[in-house]
Amino acid sequence: MSKFLDKKLESLVPYTPGEQPKMKKLIKLNTNELPYELPKSVVEKITQKISTLNRYSDPEASELSEAIANEFGVQRECVYTGNGSDEVLAFIFQALCENGAAFADLTYGFYSVFAELYGVNKKIIPLEEDFSINLKKYSNLKETIFIANPNAPTTLALSSSEIETFVVDNPQTLVVIDEAYVKFGAESCVELTKKYDNILIVGTFSKSYGLAGARLGYAIGDKELIKDLNLVKFSFNPYNTNTLTQKAGVSVLEESEYFAKCVEKICNTRDKFIEEIRKLGFVCADSKANFVFTKHEELSGEYLQNKLRENQIIVRRFDNNRIKDYLRITVGTEEEMETLLNSLKDIVGEK
Ligand SMILES: *Cc1c(COP(=O)(O)O)cnc(C)c1O
């Protein structure tokens, strides 16, 4: 670090993104992307916009916000768009966490990083022994609550009725539900935003709409909450979503059926894969996401991860004692998962 760095940032530990390997032939199951390429129709619509890049993007992201509002059946004023949901979450930590932020010990790593970055007090609430979230432990908090639903990396989800009960019982607490993986098997809480002003949904186009590289996220909530997010955005970067990304978002929503089929394929592949690895001695909960979270009864996480890497397959593992033997494996194409399964059979057989 330079001698000019602000003291407040000296101890900041940044988020570690999953590796984006330069080698093409690796099987990449480490960052929960959709493994399928975009349909031609989407590519063509985005391409048509390239010649307009001499102009700034629409700061209101009007067409896109309208499309998101339609998709979710909410009013346009209840939709906010951002440069990936990471940016949306960052703005929430900056603007809506005056009394701190509460979240689980095992959840999306960025919550903790954003709290550090913006000087927000953290209240860490450990998950239960089985990795489930006990909402009772979040009752009567003054902090803004962040829940990834389904949770990452645990793949477990709360029902929308459990969340509704909590939101009703805690009207003074803002509850942020991060629905990055919701389409892979959990219930969305978007409907609740029409009834309650203390729930804010954050979503992304990175996982179920195949736009990880476009950087597009959104929030849906009471229009006053959306105004708060716009206050930060228009004080920071009014053009946070670029022209191509806005068009990409509109275009994938026009192909909803295609992406619904992709999601269905992933879920089927996932469920078959879980069944197979259980036979090999892996412990694995039923997953509500596009990844599985699993450990082997005998082999360490580090050993498995290294062995897979030798076989050109990359998966994610976390530096946390509670889950050091777990692997988080993104569900890829059917062929990729078959290759992975064969590798695992070899590795488990060897030992
Ligand atoms: C991937 C992910 C995000 C970030 O999504 P982007 O829109 O790509 O920034 C947010 N929350 C969770 C839980 C995620 O897994």
The ligand as a MOL file (V3000), in Angstrom:
LIG
                    3D

  0  0  0     0  0            999 V3000
M  V30 BEGIN CTAB
M  V30 COUNTS 15 15 0 0 0
M  V30 BEGIN ATOM
M  V30 1 C -23.4290 -14.0590 -7.2170 0
M  V30 2 C -24.0660 -13.4210 -6.0490 0
M  V30 3 C -24.2960 -12.0450 -6.0040 0
M  V30 4 C -23.6620 -11.0900 -6.9840 0
M  V30 5 O -24.1950 -11.0470 -8.1790 0
M  V30 6 P -23.7280 -9.9890 -9.2560 0
M  V30 7 O -25.0120 -9.4580 -9.7660 0
M  V30 8 O -22.9570 -10.7650 -10.2610 0
M  V30 9 O -22.9120 -8.9020 -8.6070 0
M  V30 10 C -25.0080 -11.5300 -4.9450 0
M  V30 11 N -25.4300 -12.3070 -3.9490 0
M  V30 12 C -25.1930 -13.6250 -3.9250 0
M  V30 13 C -25.6760 -14.4400 -2.8000 0
M  V30 14 C -24.4830 -14.2020 -4.9750 0
M  V30 15 O -24.1780 -15.4920 -4.9370 0
M  V30 END ATOM
M  V30 BEGIN BOND
M  V30 1 1 1 2
M  V30 2 1 2 3
M  V30 3 2 2 14
M  V30 4 1 3 4
M  V30 5 2 3 10
M  V30 6 1 4 5
M  V30 7 1 5 6
M  V30 8 2 6 7
M  V30 9 1 6 8
M  V30 10 1 6 9
M  V30 11 1 10 11
M  V30 12 2 11 12
M  V30 13 1 12 13
M  V30 14 1 12 14
M  V30 15 1 14 15
M  V30 END BOND
M  V30 END CTAB
M  END
